[in-house]
Amino acid sequence: MIKIITADGSAEKEFLREVERRNGETDKKISEIVSDIIENVMEKGDAAVKDYTLKFDGKLPEFYEVPLDEIHKALEDADEDFVNALLNAMENITEFHNRQKEQSFIDARPDGCILGQRVRGLDRVGLYVPGGTAAYPSSVLMNAVPAKIAGVKEIIMVTPPGKDGRPNPDILAAAAVVGVDRVFMAGGAQAIAALAYGTEEIPKVDKIVGPGNIFVATAKKLLYGKVDIDMIAGPSEILIIADKTANPAYLAADLMSQAEHDRLASAILITDSRQIAEETARELELQAASLERKDIIESSIGNYGAIIVTESISDAVELANSLAPEHLEIQVADPMKYLGCLDNAGSVFMGQYSPEPLGDYYAGPNHVLPTGGTARFFSPLSVYSFVKKSQFIYYTEQALLDAKDDIVCIARKEGLTAHAHAVEIRFDK
């Protein structure tokens, strides 16, 4: 099922380039389709959104905006163990993200000048939540909790209806637990456009977050600038660094935990042990046979999975930093030894008892992570993602006089004489 590559400076790099190519530019045809959808929603608003819902989902929903009593009923009817699990997960997510809160500040100087920065939450955020088989209640928590902590005033959730025209009850239960303000039955690029521009019924938002298919991702990309977005998410990824002390059964299970997401998902193990490589490959064959998404796992791992055998763990770390994976597990004898060297990763999982699903659902750090190598410069979703900052300046007359010559000098060097004049006029007596 999985190829084993001996790192020689060439073979492993060729494979990693192939993995990177799967994150190529959006198909032009998809961009054209999405552009048409966006334009139609701009012109016709809710009517266009509902037309596309009928076209793509096969049936108009029972209601466009989900009534509050329906949201509360979903929570009441939900399995008790599921609700308790959501509540426990939300407690961990809240505790972690509370540490990210930033404070406004004022710097009052001895000369009477006052400088500072205001930090406050966005007014309104849109949360996209997929429906159907890709319905993830955990994403509702991961997106909404940091928004709430940041001080976002209103969270608008959009989610496509099921084949029966009703919302996914697990998603509604999660929305009730976390306190989403309003929920609309709309999906796809049309829902993203509605959030970006606003319609008669769906409010215009300042930022759109949440995962979606290629049409949703393309709409977010095209509308960035009109509205802020979290990130352009690509196929899921896991990279594991392991030494001879790792358990091959755990390694195989963790690789498949991401491979089952998507046929384009990438699952890679880098190890300095040939024995671990071969035993993990055997475990993959054994374990995959009993899993429900076996076909997807085999396709993903067959095309974009590999076990790379390096000379040392240091070489493995270097490869990991070049790939900048979404999820990075490090299963070695002393994982903390390497934490300071792992510079490019969305989230790092340390030790054999920190499997990736722990981060997906429960531990507290966010599971909305940069993909496709963008962990080199992007960060996970956080409280910081939902705030805006502005600066303020107060100078006294004497302080401006003291700074005048420097300001005028720089302005004139740039050829911006009106800038210089705006300062000089205050002292032309």
Secondary structure as GFF3:
##gff-version 3
##sequence-region A 1 429
A	DSSP	beta_strand	3	6	.	.	.	ID=ss1
A	DSSP	alpha_helix	11	21	.	.	.	ID=ss2
A	DSSP	alpha_helix	28	44	.	.	.	ID=ss3
A	DSSP	alpha_helix	46	57	.	.	.	ID=ss4
A	DSSP	alpha_helix	68	77	.	.	.	ID=ss5
A	DSSP	alpha_helix	80	98	.	.	.	ID=ss6
A	DSSP	beta_strand	105	108	.	.	.	ID=ss7
A	DSSP	beta_strand	114	121	.	.	.	ID=ss8
A	DSSP	beta_strand	124	128	.	.	.	ID=ss9
A	DSSP	three_ten_helix	132	134	.	.	.	ID=ss10
A	DSSP	alpha_helix	137	150	.	.	.	ID=ss11
A	DSSP	beta_strand	154	159	.	.	.	ID=ss12
A	DSSP	alpha_helix	169	178	.	.	.	ID=ss13
A	DSSP	beta_strand	182	185	.	.	.	ID=ss14
A	DSSP	alpha_helix	188	197	.	.	.	ID=ss15
A	DSSP	beta_strand	207	209	.	.	.	ID=ss16
A	DSSP	alpha_helix	214	223	.	.	.	ID=ss17
A	DSSP	beta_strand	228	229	.	.	.	ID=ss18
A	DSSP	beta_strand	237	242	.	.	.	ID=ss19
A	DSSP	alpha_helix	248	259	.	.	.	ID=ss20
A	DSSP	beta_strand	266	271	.	.	.	ID=ss21
A	DSSP	alpha_helix	274	288	.	.	.	ID=ss22
A	DSSP	alpha_helix	294	304	.	.	.	ID=ss23
A	DSSP	beta_strand	306	309	.	.	.	ID=ss24
A	DSSP	alpha_helix	313	323	.	.	.	ID=ss25
A	DSSP	beta_strand	327	331	.	.	.	ID=ss26
A	DSSP	three_ten_helix	335	341	.	.	.	ID=ss27
A	DSSP	beta_strand	347	350	.	.	.	ID=ss28
A	DSSP	alpha_helix	356	361	.	.	.	ID=ss29
A	DSSP	three_ten_helix	374	376	.	.	.	ID=ss30
A	DSSP	three_ten_helix	383	386	.	.	.	ID=ss31
A	DSSP	beta_strand	387	394	.	.	.	ID=ss32
A	DSSP	alpha_helix	397	413	.	.	.	ID=ss33
A	DSSP	alpha_helix	417	424	.	.	.	ID=ss34
A	DSSP	three_ten_helix	425	427	.	.	.	ID=ss35
###
